[in-house]
Amino acid sequence: MLEDLNSKHPKNQKTVLVITPMSEDDPTQSIPVMNAIFASKKMGVKLDCCVFSENDSPQLQQASHLTEGIYIKTTNANEMFHQLLTTFICPPEMRALFPQPIQYSVNCNISCFCHKRSIDRGFVCTSCLSIFCTEQTQCSTCGQANK
């Protein structure tokens, strides 16, 4: 999908994807999400994220931070509409004309795959990079035996 977007634009034009989530982050999807983030960064695609929710989205905070996009969270429909018009719809080269939101902090916490809770330290499967809060003899994601 990203290759199709970039192939349709001149090389000097930046591609921006706007992401609006419809549900909370799913810790079991962290590897595919991170793969998409790294692919976007490599291709020069900025990921702008507009979250209309009470809760932040750590995955989308990381996505916008790592790709130099914009992350906005709001619960106010008027503010969201204003941000969509002044921030997300205008091309990246015109963004300097409008005041941009500042992202003061990025939640870089990770969630374990076994209990789906945020952890500070964990154990990583060397095969598939799944993260666990306790040491596993066998990875529940890929089945790899851990030593």
Secondary structure as GFF3:
##gff-version 3
##sequence-region A 1 147
A	DSSP	alpha_helix	2	7	.	.	.	ID=ss1
A	DSSP	beta_strand	16	19	.	.	.	ID=ss2
A	DSSP	three_ten_helix	27	29	.	.	.	ID=ss3
A	DSSP	alpha_helix	30	43	.	.	.	ID=ss4
A	DSSP	beta_strand	46	52	.	.	.	ID=ss5
A	DSSP	alpha_helix	58	66	.	.	.	ID=ss6
A	DSSP	beta_strand	71	74	.	.	.	ID=ss7
A	DSSP	alpha_helix	77	83	.	.	.	ID=ss8
A	DSSP	pi_helix	84	88	.	.	.	ID=ss9
A	DSSP	three_ten_helix	92	97	.	.	.	ID=ss10
A	DSSP	beta_strand	110	111	.	.	.	ID=ss11
A	DSSP	beta_strand	118	119	.	.	.	ID=ss12
A	DSSP	beta_strand	123	124	.	.	.	ID=ss13
A	DSSP	beta_strand	131	132	.	.	.	ID=ss14
###
